[in-house]
Each structure stands twice: as C-alpha cells, then as structure tokens.
Amino acid sequence: MKRTVEMVWLVLIVLTIFAYLLGKLHLASGFMVGVLLFTTFIKGQLVIDYFMGMKNVSLKYRLIPTIWLVIVISSIAVSYYL
C-alpha cells in the first residue's frame, strides 16, 4: 500500500508540473485548457481514491465527491469557453 501511495503522489507531482509549465510557457489554447481540466479531474480522483481513503468504500459514497468534482470542473469549462 505504501508503494502505491508513493506512485500516486509522484503522478500528482508530474501532472502539477505539467500544468505549471503550460501556464509558464503561455501554451494555454482552447484545446490545452481541456487537457488541463482533464488532468485536474484525474488528480482530483486520485486524491479522492487514495488520500481520502474512498477507494474501498461503497460506490454511493465514492460518487458524492466525484460528482462534486465533475460539477466544479464542468462549471470552470463552461465559464472558460463562454
């Protein structure tokens, strides 16, 4: 389990550095914003599953933070593209 959490942490770091570099290099086109929102969803889902301990609980309890995450990311996407 410890090894899995360390790998998840490394994935979170890599995705965060990727997002930082896209912003720093001013590469945030419409497509890249979609990619960033998708990576944000992946990061959020990893945090929900591994660091909030929701990986092994009932699906109905896992869906609550996941639906919240989808609503927030969708709201950001709609706001950006309008």
GISULMO-V393599 format. One record per residue. N is the residue number from 0. RES is the residue in one letter. SS is DSSP state (helix for helix, strand for strand, loop for the rest). D_CENTER is the distance of its C-alpha to the mean C-alpha in Angstrom with 2 decimals. Layout:
BEGIN
N|RES|SS|D_CENTER / N|RES|SS|D_CENTER
END
This chain:
BEGIN
0|M|loop|21.04 / 1|K|helix|20.99 / 2|R|helix|20.46 / 3|T|helix|17.42 / 4|V|helix|15.78 / 5|E|helix|16.84 / 6|M|helix|15.34 / 7|V|helix|11.88 / 8|W|helix|12.43 / 9|L|helix|13.59 / 10|V|helix|10.66 / 11|L|helix|8.48 / 12|I|helix|11.51 / 13|V|helix|11.94 / 14|L|helix|8.67 / 15|T|helix|9.48 / 16|I|helix|13.02 / 17|F|helix|12.34 / 18|A|helix|10.92 / 19|Y|helix|13.87 / 20|L|helix|16.32 / 21|L|helix|15.58 / 22|G|helix|16.32 / 23|K|helix|19.24 / 24|L|loop|20.77 / 25|H|loop|20.50 / 26|L|loop|19.02 / 27|A|loop|16.98 / 28|S|loop|18.77 / 29|G|helix|17.88 / 30|F|helix|16.55 / 31|M|helix|14.46 / 32|V|helix|12.91 / 33|G|helix|11.91 / 34|V|helix|10.54 / 35|L|helix|8.57 / 36|L|helix|7.24 / 37|F|helix|6.56 / 38|T|helix|4.91 / 39|T|helix|2.75 / 40|F|helix|2.94 / 41|I|helix|3.56 / 42|K|helix|2.84 / 43|G|helix|3.62 / 44|Q|helix|5.82 / 45|L|helix|7.13 / 46|V|helix|8.03 / 47|I|helix|9.54 / 48|D|helix|11.37 / 49|Y|helix|12.69 / 50|F|helix|12.97 / 51|M|loop|13.84 / 52|G|loop|16.02 / 53|M|loop|15.22 / 54|K|loop|15.45 / 55|N|loop|19.20 / 56|V|loop|19.83 / 57|S|loop|21.03 / 58|L|helix|18.92 / 59|K|helix|19.89 / 60|Y|helix|18.39 / 61|R|helix|15.06 / 62|L|helix|14.91 / 63|I|helix|15.36 / 64|P|helix|12.02 / 65|T|helix|10.32 / 66|I|helix|12.69 / 67|W|helix|12.13 / 68|L|helix|8.41 / 69|V|helix|9.79 / 70|I|helix|12.63 / 71|V|helix|11.04 / 72|I|helix|9.00 / 73|S|helix|12.26 / 74|S|helix|14.35 / 75|I|helix|12.91 / 76|A|helix|13.49 / 77|V|helix|16.93 / 78|S|helix|17.82 / 79|Y|helix|17.14 / 80|Y|helix|18.98 / 81|L|loop|21.85
END
